[in-house]
């Protein structure tokens, strides 16, 4: 089945001890890429270990970065 991807630009995934939201970074500036974790060349992510860590405003901001045309 794999991981659900939305518009090929982001994906949520629940793992054993945390959750990730991965983002396509292909069309981002170097400064925008620094907002994310990971070493991928085309995808990077943000990671959360608890609901208390979730910053909804930050996630919306990041989604807007990847949605820009």
C-alpha positions as CSV (number, residue, x, y, z in Angstrom):
1,X,0.0,0.0,0.0
2,X,2.8,2.5,0.8
3,X,2.6,6.0,2.2
4,X,-0.2,8.4,1.1
5,X,1.2,11.3,-0.8
6,X,-0.8,14.5,-1.5
7,X,-0.2,16.1,-4.9
8,X,3.3,14.6,-4.7
9,X,4.3,17.4,-2.4
10,X,3.8,16.1,1.1
11,X,3.0,13.0,3.1
12,X,2.0,12.2,6.8
13,X,3.3,9.0,8.3
14,X,2.9,7.6,11.8
15,X,5.9,5.6,13.1
16,X,6.4,3.6,16.3
17,X,7.6,6.5,18.5
18,X,6.9,9.6,16.4
19,X,5.1,11.1,13.4
20,X,6.6,12.8,10.3
21,X,5.2,15.1,7.7
22,X,7.5,14.8,4.7
23,X,7.7,17.6,2.1
24,X,9.0,17.8,-1.4
25,X,11.8,20.3,-1.5
26,X,12.6,20.2,-5.2
27,X,11.4,23.8,-5.9
28,X,12.4,25.4,-2.6
29,X,15.2,27.9,-2.0
30,X,18.1,26.9,0.2
31,X,16.6,29.0,3.0
32,X,13.3,27.2,2.8
33,X,15.0,23.8,2.8
34,X,16.6,24.7,6.2
35,X,13.1,24.6,7.7
36,X,13.1,20.8,7.5
37,X,15.0,17.8,8.9
38,X,16.6,15.0,6.9
39,X,19.2,14.5,4.3
40,X,17.0,13.7,1.3
41,X,17.7,15.3,-2.1
42,X,14.0,15.6,-3.0
43,X,12.1,15.1,0.3
44,X,12.7,16.4,3.9
45,X,10.5,16.2,6.9
46,X,9.4,17.6,10.2
47,X,9.1,15.3,13.2
48,X,6.9,15.3,16.3
49,X,7.0,12.9,19.3
50,X,3.8,14.0,21.0
51,X,0.6,16.0,20.4
52,X,1.9,18.7,22.7
53,X,4.8,19.3,20.2
54,X,2.5,19.9,17.3
55,X,2.6,23.5,16.2
56,X,-0.4,23.9,13.8
57,X,0.6,27.4,12.7
58,X,4.1,26.2,11.7
59,X,2.6,23.2,9.8
60,X,0.3,25.6,7.9
61,X,3.2,27.9,7.1
62,X,5.2,24.9,5.7
63,X,2.3,23.7,3.6
64,X,2.0,27.2,2.1
65,X,5.7,27.1,1.3
66,X,5.2,23.9,-0.8
67,X,2.0,25.1,-2.3
68,X,3.5,28.3,-3.8
69,X,3.5,28.3,-7.6
